[in-house]
Amino acid sequence: MLDSTGIALCATSVISFILLTSWVSRNNEVRKGLPPGPKGWPLIGNLLDINVKEPWVTYAEWGKRYGGLVHSTVLGQDFLIINDKEIAHELLERRSAIYADRPYLPFSEFFGLSFVTPAMPYGNKWRLHRKMFNVAFAKQVALEYKPLQIQKARQLLHNLISSQQDYVKHVQTFSGSVIMAITYGYDVAPENDPYVTNFMRFGETILEVLTAERAALLTAFPFLAHIPSWLPGGLYKQRAGKCRALARQMLDNPVNYVKQSIAAGSAKKSLVYDLLFGCIRMTTDENPDEVIKEVAASAFAGEFL
């Protein structure tokens, strides 16, 4: 006769066999009709196959091996990785009506990312964001900012000639200065600009913490977001608090600058300037000021996300 330990071992073995059989069956069923990709391990999928620090390197290798569209799984989450320009154009541009929606990201609010347009699910608010973007970034309207872009490009060339060794910083300054000028009518300081610094710190923190694999980990195990910051594994909570604080500054400070400039009579034409003067009628119950802040901050945050 089996003792209690033997019965427990038998039960564990049976349950493990059932779970493994179920996983294999589901995995085979799910892969039907999906693009080719690497085979994963039970439960964790391809988690151990990916270079977490440089996931794009792994994706590029998979692209060479499996083709322009690759399927992988991480902790039960399915991913389709596009490694081909034509496929990206076909799916994300020509078929945008089908693939415009975004998956729900439970960690986005935790990290202060819920305002970012690319992270929003398809719906009324997302459409409002897109409509607002067209105020400054539609093809015809963007031509009005061509002189400004030429001015910033000349400034970039001057900086590159003056100090070639700082070319990375100069290119980053150029990129940020164009976006800030078009979005807020703000001239970026050559060095240590407070607004650009906040945006850069926010982007660097997000890119460091939220790789696709870590995002999948938080989605699969949401309790990780609630581990106290002083305990092992509390890194996410520490970084999340920092991200939320930076996000609030990104949303509020530049728009407050525009409002102060309008009051002083020194405001320049910009996306925020036009939106504050009601060039688009709000058809939702959203707070107009908050939506304007979200759209403006998304214009810069899109450089990182």
KALINRA-V664761 format. One record per residue. N is the residue number from 1. RES is the residue in one small letter. SS is DSSP state (2 for helix, 1 for strand, 0 for the rest). PHI is phi as a letter, one per 20 degrees, with the letter a starting at -180 (none if undefined). Layout:
n: {N N}
res: {RES RES}
ss: {SS SS}
phi: {PHI PHI}
This chain:
n: {1 2 3 4 5 6 7 8 9 10 11 12 13 14 15 16 17 18 19 20 21 22 23 24 25 26 27 28 29 30 31 32 33 34 35 36 37 38 39 40 41 42 43 44 45 46 47 48 49 50 51 52 53 54 55 56 57 58 59 60 61 62 63 64 65 66 67 68 69 70 71 72 73 74 75 76 77 78 79 80 81 82 83 84 85 86 87 88 89 90 91 92 93 94 95 96 97 98 99 100 101 102 103 104 105 106 107 108 109 110 111 112 113 114 115 116 117 118 119 120 121 122 123 124 125 126 127 128 129 130 131 132 133 134 135 136 137 138 139 140 141 142 143 144 145 146 147 148 149 150 151 152 153 154 155 156 157 158 159 160 161 162 163 164 165 166 167 168 169 170 171 172 173 174 175 176 177 178 179 180 181 182 183 184 185 186 187 188 189 190 191 192 193 194 195 196 197 198 199 200 201 202 203 204 205 206 207 208 209 210 211 212 213 214 215 216 217 218 219 220 221 222 223 224 225 226 227 228 229 230 231 232 233 234 235 236 237 238 239 240 241 242 243 244 245 246 247 248 249 250 251 252 253 254 255 256 257 258 259 260 261 262 263 264 265 266 267 268 269 270 271 272 273 274 275 276 277 278 279 280 281 282 283 284 285 286 287 288 289 290 291 292 293 294 295 296 297 298 299 300 301 302 303 304 305}
res: {m l d s t g i a l c a t s v i s f i l l t s w v s r n n e v r k g l p p g p k g w p l i g n l l d i n v k e p w v t y a e w g k r y g g l v h s t v l g q d f l i i n d k e i a h e l l e r r s a i y a d r p y l p f s e f f g l s f v t p a m p y g n k w r l h r k m f n v a f a k q v a l e y k p l q i q k a r q l l h n l i s s q q d y v k h v q t f s g s v i m a i t y g y d v a p e n d p y v t n f m r f g e t i l e v l t a e r a a l l t a f p f l a h i p s w l p g g l y k q r a g k c r a l a r q m l d n p v n y v k q s i a a g s a k k s l v y d l l f g c i r m t t d e n p d e v i k e v a a s a f a g e f l}
ss: {0 0 0 2 2 2 2 2 2 2 2 2 2 2 2 2 2 2 2 2 2 2 2 2 2 2 2 2 2 2 2 0 0 0 0 0 0 0 0 0 1 0 0 0 1 0 2 2 2 0 0 0 0 0 2 2 2 2 2 2 2 2 2 2 2 2 0 0 1 1 1 1 1 1 0 0 1 1 1 1 1 1 0 0 2 2 2 2 2 2 2 2 2 2 0 2 2 2 2 0 0 0 0 0 0 0 0 0 0 0 0 0 0 0 0 0 2 2 2 0 0 0 0 2 2 2 2 2 2 2 2 2 2 2 2 2 2 0 2 2 2 2 2 2 2 2 2 2 2 2 2 2 2 2 2 2 2 2 2 2 2 2 0 2 2 2 2 2 2 2 2 2 2 2 2 2 2 2 2 2 2 2 2 2 0 0 0 0 0 0 0 0 0 2 2 2 2 2 2 2 2 2 2 2 2 2 2 2 2 0 0 2 2 2 2 2 2 2 2 2 0 2 2 2 2 2 0 0 0 0 0 0 0 0 2 2 2 2 2 2 2 2 2 2 2 2 2 2 2 2 2 2 2 2 2 2 2 2 2 2 2 2 2 2 0 0 0 0 0 0 2 2 2 2 2 2 0 0 0 0 0 0 0 0 0 0 0 2 2 2 2 2 2 2 2 2 2 2 2 2 2 0 0 0 0}
phi: {none e e f f f f f f f f f f f f f f f f f f f f f f f f f f f f f n e f f a f f d e g m e m e g e e d f f f c f f f f f f f f f f e d o f c c d b c c l n e e c d d e d c f f f f f f e e d f d f f e d f f d f f d f e f f g e m d f e f g f e e f f r f f f f f g f f f g f f d d f g f f g f f e f g f f f f f f f f f f f f f f f b f f d f f f f f f f f g f f f f f f f f c m d e f f g b l f f f f g f f f f f f f f f f f e d f g f f f f f f f f c f f f f d f g f e e g n e g f f f f f f f f f f f f f f f f e f f f f f f f f f f f e m d f d f a g f g f f f e m f c e f d d e f f g f f f f f f f f f f f e f g f d d}
